[in-house]
């Protein structure tokens, strides 16, 4: 009997874990989701009433060897909370370093799972802070362009509800076999056969992606780092890449700062045909993208890109065809942030920060005027989330604070009201986990164009946990972090908060658990 039950119990436990994995909202791309919301919706452990506990602490830190390039060093991890591989059950984090290595670390055990060297070469003698060279974009896993469901109140009004109850006498749906896809024809082109699984979350493959400084698009198996298919040409060499996103059969990335003579813009790679499209098109006016990610996706899959001059463009998926750019503020006021796409009253809105300190929100289909409020100083990063009462919030990080605005309805249109502000020096863009705002004083000295001076004058980073509705401080990391952080810096999993620092260290904060 024991021999008969053991396989059945194993299958049931595997199905249960599979159900958890299906519901898990992993940090899959820069900014968490395609909208760059920085909002980790699903987390049962971290909450405003639990992070105040002494049990919320530094769990571990892992340091890797790396040669920083100017102020570029290490990307925040992309996460996979549940994987069953040849080594058993794993939770993995994937990150890259400026010298061209990528790593997978077991986030439960703080153990290196695998590492790969994907590019090499000397640091350019003409490298600058704006154009450091090396690996610059965060890694990515396949994601979707729809808004992720919240962790409370069902799946949201935009997504049809589903039931886990099977048909009468048919058994539970979780125990029913999935329909197998029809076998592909032997005559089907090889590029299509190997290309389809690259970005399809339902393909059965678990992959992670990176873009290197030579412009090549790489795909790796999450379990062991093995190359899935040969690297595909994507961007021109020596570009400064940001914001890699993979949706279905298409990869998107932004290029900024005109590095290597590569124009700023948004690029799309069809992974089946290997065709690359770009925006702006050749011969059109050039763009000068701003912010940490370069672009964000609407819930219709359309990239939203902001130009430093103040123009905002909504692009067509894949083809990157553009509508007429709009301006929200008068000429002479440029953008300082990547747009964040906000779900408010079942409609997509764009939120952006401006050089005069203003923050504004306007309809993503550009059919209504913008609501604008003057902040304390120009924002360098934005985030958005919705609390359990249904209030939508917009967070802005400036050079001296994190400011939280409520998005309210006024005369049938959105308006911004200041909810709270928290003084934090040189903060990283905030992120939200289950009603807790995590913001970090980066410790980075930003008052010089000389990298050596900035490194010398920078101090340690400090992570703060704030009540998302009041801004009250719940916890801070004290002196646990030993270096400063740059760029996006933060990401989160179902159990842990991660901070990446300039000295090549990944810190994990959370609640201890038995292994």
N, C-alpha and C positions, 0 to 999 in steps of 0.2 A: 504493500500500500504506500509506504514511504517513497518507494521508487517511482510510483505513478503520480504521487502528489507533487513531488519536488519540481518537475518540469512545469506543471500547471501553475504552481505558486510563483515560479520564476517568471513565467509569461505574464501573470497578472501583475506582478511587481513591475515588470518592464513596461506594461501598458500604463500602469499608474504613473510611472516616471515620464513616460511619453506624453501623458496628459498634462503633467506639470510643465514639460518642455514646450508643449504647444501653447500653453497659456503664458509662459514666461515672456517678459518684454525685455529682451536683451538690448544693451547699448551697442547698436550695429553700425553706426556711422557718426561722423563729427556732429555734435549737437544732439545726440540720441536718436532723433528721427529725421525724416526727410524735411520736416518743417523747421528744423533747428530749434525746437522748443526748449531743449535742455531739461525736459520734464520726464523723470522716471516715474511712471504711474503706478506700477505694481510692486509693492514691497510690504510684507507683513510684519517685519521686525522693526524697521525704522519709522518712528512717528514722533510728534512733538512731546508726548508724555514718556517716551522711552529713551531718547537720546540724552536726557538729563541724568540718566542712571550712570553710576561709576563704572558699570560694565561696558559702556560704549567707550572704546579705547583703540589705541594703535594695536593692530593684530600682528602685522609683520611688515617687513620691508625687504625688497630685493634690489640689489644694485648690479648693473651690468657695465662692462667697459665700453666707453664711447669717447670719441673725439668730437666735442661740440664744434659746430660751424657757426661762427659769429654768435648770435643769441639763440640759435636753433640747436636742440639737443635730443628731445625725446617726446614722442606723441602719447596722448592719453590712450589707455587700452580700450580696444573693442572687445566685447565680452560674449561668451557662450556659456550659459549657466548649466546646461545639461548636455552631456555627450557620452555615448556608450561606444568605446573603442576597444582596440585590442589590449589596452592596458586596464580596462574596466571603466568605472564611472568617473567622469571628470567634469570640473568647471574650469574653464580656461579664459585667460585674458591675452590679447594679442597687441603688441606695440612695436613700433619701429624706432630706430635711432638715426641721428643725422649722418653717421658714418656708413649707413647702408645695411645694417643688420635688422632682422625682424625676429621677434621672440614670442614664444607661447609659454605662459607661466600657469601652473596649477594654482588657482586662486583660493582653494581650500587649504592646501598644504604649503603654499609659498615655495613651490619646487619648480625648477625650470623643466618644462616638458620637452621643448625642442627649440632650436635656433637655426637661422639660415643667414648666410651672407648673400645678398642679392645685388650688390653693386660695390665697386671699389674705385679708388682713384684719389689723387691728392686733392687737398683743399685748394681751390682757386685763389691765386694771389690777389685777384681783384674782387673777391667776395666782400659783400657788405651786409649790414643788418637786414636790409630789404631783400637782398639776393644772396643768401648764404650758401646755396648749392646743397647737394645731398638730398636725402629723403625728407620731404617737408610735409606731405599730406598724411593725415590720420589714415590708418587702414580701414577696411570696410567689410561687412558681411551683407548678404542680400537683404534688402528691406522693401517696404511698400510705400506708395505715395499717399495712401489714405491715412487719416488721423488714427493713431492707435487708440483702442478703447480705454476709458478710464478704469481705475481699479475699484470704483464704487458705482452704484446706480445702474448696473447693466452695461450694455455695449454702446450706449449713446444713440441719439436720434438719427444720426446719419447712417448707421449700420443696422441692417435687419437683425432682429433677435433670432437666436438659434436655440434648439433644445437638445439636451443629451438623452432624452427618452426615446427609445426605439419604438417601432411599430408593434402592435399587439402580436404576441407569440414570436416576435423576431429577435428578442434579446436586446440587451443594452447596445447602443451604437458603438460604444468603445470596444466591444468585443466582436463587432462585425468586421469581416475582412474588407480592406480597401479594394476598390476596383483597379485592376492593373491596366496601365496604358497599353494601347495596341502596339505590337512590335513594329519597329521601323524597318523600312525596306532596305535591302542591301544596296539598292541603287541610290539611296538618299545620299547627298553630298556629305563628305567627311566633315566639312566645316560645320554643317548643321548638326550632325550627330554629336560632335564634341562641344559645340558652342552652346547648345540649349541648356545643359546642366549648370553653366557657369553662374547664372544669376537667378535661377529658378528655385525659390525656397522649398518647393514641393518635389524637387527632382530626386530626393533621397541622398544627394551628396551634401556634405557639409564643407563649405569652402570659405576662405578668407582671401582678401585681395589687397594689393599694394601697387602704387605707381612710383617708379624710381626716377632719378634725375635725368636718365637718358630717355625718358618719355615712354618706357615700356610698361604695359599693364600685366601684372603677374597674378596668378591664381594658385592657391595652395590648399591642400587638404588639411583641415583643422587638426586631425588626430596626430599627424606626424610631420607636417610641413613639406610633404612631397609635392612637387610641381604637378598641377592637374593637366594643363596644356601648355605648350610653348608660349613664352611671353608675346604679347600682341602690341605692335606699334600704336601708340595712343596720342601722346603729346609731343611737340617738338623738344629736342634735347635742351637741357639747362633751364627749363621753365621752373617757376616757383609754383608748385601745385598745391591746391587746397580743396578740402571739402568733398573727397571722393565718396560717391554714392553709387550703389548697384541696384537697379530695379529691373526685374524680369531679365530681358536679354540686352540691356543697355547700361553702360557705365557712364557716369557724369563726373566731371571735375572742373575746377576753375583754375585759371592762371592769373597771377597778379604781379604788379610792380615792374612789368616789362622785362623781366630777367632773361638773359640770354638772347635778347632781341625778340622774344616771343610776345606777341600782343596779348594784352589782358582780354579775358573772355571766358565763356563757358563752352565746354567741349563735350561731345557725346560720342561714345564708341558702341557700335552695334557689334556685339560679341559673336554673332553668327556669321555676318558677312565681313566683319572687320573694317567696315566703313566708318570713317570719322567725319563728323560735322562740327562746325564751330560757329559761334556768335561773338562779336559781329562778323558778318560775312565779309570776304575780301572786297575792298573798294568802298565799304560803308564807313561811316565815322567810327573812330576807335573808341573803346571803352576804357575806363580806369576803375576797376572793381575795388571795393573796400570791404573791410571787416575780416573776421577770422575764417569764414567759410566760403565767401565769394557769391553764394546763391543759396536759396531755399526752394523747396517744392510746395506747390499748392496741393490741395487734396484731389485735384484733377490731373496731377502729374506734370503741371507746367512749372518750369524753373522761373524763379523771381530773382532778378539781378539788379543790384544798385550800383550806380556810377558815382565816383567821388564828386563829380560836378553837380550831382543832385538829381540826375535822371533815373527813373525806375522803369524797368522793362519786364514784361511777362512774356515768356518764350513758349513756343509750341514744344511738346515732348518730342524727343528724338531728332526732329528736323531742326530745332532751335530757330524756327522762323519767329520774327519779332513783330509785336504790334507797335504802335507809335509810343515812344517813351513819354512819360509824364513827369512833371515837377510838382511837388507839394509845397515847397517854400520858394520864395523869389530867387532870381539869379544871384550868385555870389555866396550862397549857403550850400555847402556840400554835405554829402552823407559821410558818416563816420562808422556805421555798422552794416553788417550783412542784414538784409530783411529777415524778419521772423514772421512766419505765417501763423495767424491766430484764428481759432475757431470761436466765433462769437455769434450767437443767435442763428446757428446753422448756416453761417455764411463765412467765406474766407476773407480775412483782412490781412493787410501787410502792416507791420510795425517797423519803424526805422528810427535811427538817431541821427541828429544833424550837428554840424560844426558850431552852431550858436548855442548848443545845449538843449535844443528842443527835441522832444520825442513826439512822433506822430503816428497815427493809425488811419489807414484808408482802405477802402474796399479793394480786394485783389483784382476784381474785374474792372477797376478804374472807372466806375460809374457814379461815384459819389465823392463829395469833398472830404478832405482829411480833417481829423480832430487832432489838434496840436496843443502840447503843454510845454512850458519852459522848465527845464531841469536845472540842477545845480551847476553842471558843467557837461561838456560833450561826452556822450556815451561811447564806449568801445565794444560793448557786448550787450545782447538782449536775451531774455528768456521769458517764457509764458507758461501759465498753469491755471488750473481751475480747482477751487476748493470744494469741500463737500456741500456747501450751501449753494453752489452753482455760480459763485462769483469768479469771473475771469480776471487774472492778474497779469500785468506786464512788468518785468524787472529789468532795470538798466544798471550796468556797472559803469561808473565814471572813474576818474583818476583818484577820487577821494571818498567814494561812498557807493553803496548799493541802494537804489531808489525803487520803491514798489508802488505801482499805480494800479488802481482798480479801473477796469473797463466797464463803464456804465452806459445805459441807454439814455439819450437825451434827444427829444423831439424826433424819435424814430431812427437816430443814428448813434454810433458809439462816441463816447467822450472819455477822457482820462482824468482821474482824480487821484492826487497823491495820497497813498495809504500810510506809508511809513518810509523812513530813511535810516540807514545804518552807516555810520562813519567807518570805513575800512580803507586803508592806504593801498593804492595800486591794485585793486581787486581783480581777480580772474572773473570771467563771466560766471554768474551764479547758476546753480542747477537746483532742481526741486525733486525731492524724494518723499512721496506720501505726506505732503503738507509741511515738510521741513525744507527750508532754503539753506543750501550749503554754499557758502561764499568763502573765498580764500584771499587774504592779503598776500599777494604774490611774493613780496619781498624784493621784487625786481626794481632796481634803480633805472628810471626811464628818462633821465634828464641829460642824456648825452648820445651823440651819434657814434661814439667810439665803443666798440664791444668790450675791449679790455677794461676800460674805465667802468662800464656798466656792471661787469662781473665783479670787479673789485669792490664797488660801492653797494652792491646788493646784499640783502640780509636774508634770514630764514623766512620761509612762508609759514602762515598760520591759517588753519582751517577753522571756520566758524559754522555752527549749526544755529539757525534762527527760526523762530516761529513764523511760518509763512504768512499768517494773517495779521500779526502785530509787529514783527521785526524784533521781538525780544530775544536776547541771546540765551540759548539753551546750553551751549557747550562750546569749548574751543580746544584746539590741539596743544596749546601751550608751546613748549620747546621741543616737541616730538619730531618735527620736520627740521632737517639740518641744512637744507639748501633752499634756493629760491625757485620759483616756477614761472614758466613763460607760456605764451599762446593760450590755448583753451584750458589745458592743465588738469581738468576734473572729468571724471566719469563715475558711473555707479552701476552696481549689480543688484541682484535680489537681496544680498546680505551685506555688501561692503561698499564703502566710498573709497575711491582711488585718487591719489594725487601724484602726478609725475613731476620730477624736479630736474634742474639743470645738470646735476652731477650724475645723472643716469640712474636715479633711484625711484622705484615705484613703491608708494606707501599704501597700505590698506587699513582702513578704520572700520570698526563695526563691533559686533557682539561676539565674544568667544564662543566656540562650539566644540563639542567633543568629536574626535575623529576615530 
